[in-house]
Amino acid sequence: MTSQTKPSQTQTVTPTTLDESAALNRPMLAILDFGSQYSELIARRIRETEVYSEVLSYRTSAEQLRQLNPKGIILSGGPSSVYDDGAPVCDPEIWNLGIPVLGVCYGMQLMVQQLGGQVERVERGEYGKAALLIDSSDGLLHNVSHASTMWMSHADAVTHLPEGFEVLAHTENTPQAAIAQLQKKFYGVQFHPEVVHSTEGSAVIRNFVYDICQCEPTWTTAAFVEEAIREVRAKVGKERVLLALSGGVDSSTLAFLLHQAIGDQLTCMFIDQGFMRKREPERLLEIFNNRFHIKVEYIDAGARFLEKMKGVTDPEEKRKIIGHEFIQVFEEESARLGPFDYLAQGTLYPDVIESADTNVDPQTGERVAVKIKSHHNVGGLPEDLRFKLIEPLRKLFKDEVRKVGQAVNLPDDIVRRHPFPGPGLAIRILGEVTPERLHILREADYIIRQEIRRSDRYHDFWQAFGVLLPVRSVGVMGDQRTYAYPIVLRLVSSEDGMTADWSRAPYELLESISNRLVNEVDGVNRVVYDITSKPPGTIEWE
């Protein structure tokens, strides 16, 4: 999508998504997911070519696909072996649809098995980088360099090709690294073209999308915004919409989009739980209320939340308490400000793939909210607090949301804001959250962000923040003994937050942050740098 102004097994969307996709009336590729950790990534890579794609269950029938009418089908990788009992298989009628198919890793092996070939476990698997040696550059491998690097991850291999198939490429250890049945437009690759380690994998994907499936690049930011505004207006009519606003990119983008669509029919509720960063609530209200005239109801609940934190040290208990209290405040305030007909949520496409937390009203057929995700990612709304649900961003990945934010004139410092956890600073204070510790971390966090922006390196990091540890150490300042807290500095680099590496920040930046923290924040006398990657660590400490 362009602007014109884990490794856990992926769960899949329900067949109801098929009806929504059919209504899009644009070229689309369907990805049948067999449990690969990369299925979402395949969808993202296709969308980067400006062609819409969706991840569907491998159980999706040929008839459902026929109704969906995709331009092409991709069979994802997966952790199974095709010859295992109970291994996931697709509807064999897919091969009679007359639609181009690309099998990736497990998907290629399943294609071979279902069409009469043979797959066996090999004596020597192939993992990591391998040179792709091209035998035929027609079609799928057009403009892919001979011996370019591709990412392998398999212990099974094709040992006998189905009738009519030919080899397009091999590696040193894999004789059939890319195969094709050219007449029927069936293709298979044993490598993963979607991962960044495959240096020319994007060329393989573009060849399949454009040359083989004959798709047109219609998935653009401008087209999405226009369609989303039209759909919101048609669905909402004259009714009122409530949005829980956090100040993050998802809920802020949604607020700007909805305001363009329905104006003052939208009410944003910002619940300040007292764990926000320094000056963020004030800035949020200034941007929304004053600069863009988007109505925000500010709820100052900081004292209430802090009282609930007394004596609590377990991180999961913190999250549960904050989530429960947020729901209580939300319920009280929505009743006071209401009635509202719709609840708007900043649900994104990964949430749709990974979550089944939806209910349908038996009388109206509308989805109704039982979980609020746009603010805290914790807790569920009471079932008797029933809204019709509106989720205009549910087809988008995070990077696409940022582009939509730019298109609807969301300020750049929100569009490019680092991720911030729903429970806020409460989970960056290890142990009990007290007023003293909260003040210390808030001041430290402010200095960290100031220094990073001053060095013009804010966008070099995926996240950059401090953590306060519930211990004290001895120091010396001005010939005086100190006994104060350490701040852990956490700077990480990442593409999507699923994995991350500690950032090799310049010593000058680390020095300036350390000097300011120990000199300007009462209660801090030591700064340490976290050099743990994810995995084995996590980005946040709690």
PyMOL commands that set and color helices and strands:
alter all, ss='L'
color gray80, all
select helices_A, chain A and resi 16-22+39-47+62-68+92-96+106-114+139-141+201-212+221-236+249-265+280-291+302-308+315-337+349-354+398-407+412-415+424-427+435-454+458-460+507-520
alter helices_A, ss='H'
color red, helices_A
select strands_A, chain A and resi 28-33+52-57+72-75+101-104+118-134+148-160+166-170+178-181+186-189+241-244+266-272+296-300+342-344+359-360+367-368+388-390+463-468+473-477+480-493+501-502+524-529
alter strands_A, ss='S'
color yellow, strands_A
deselect
rebuild
show_as cartoon
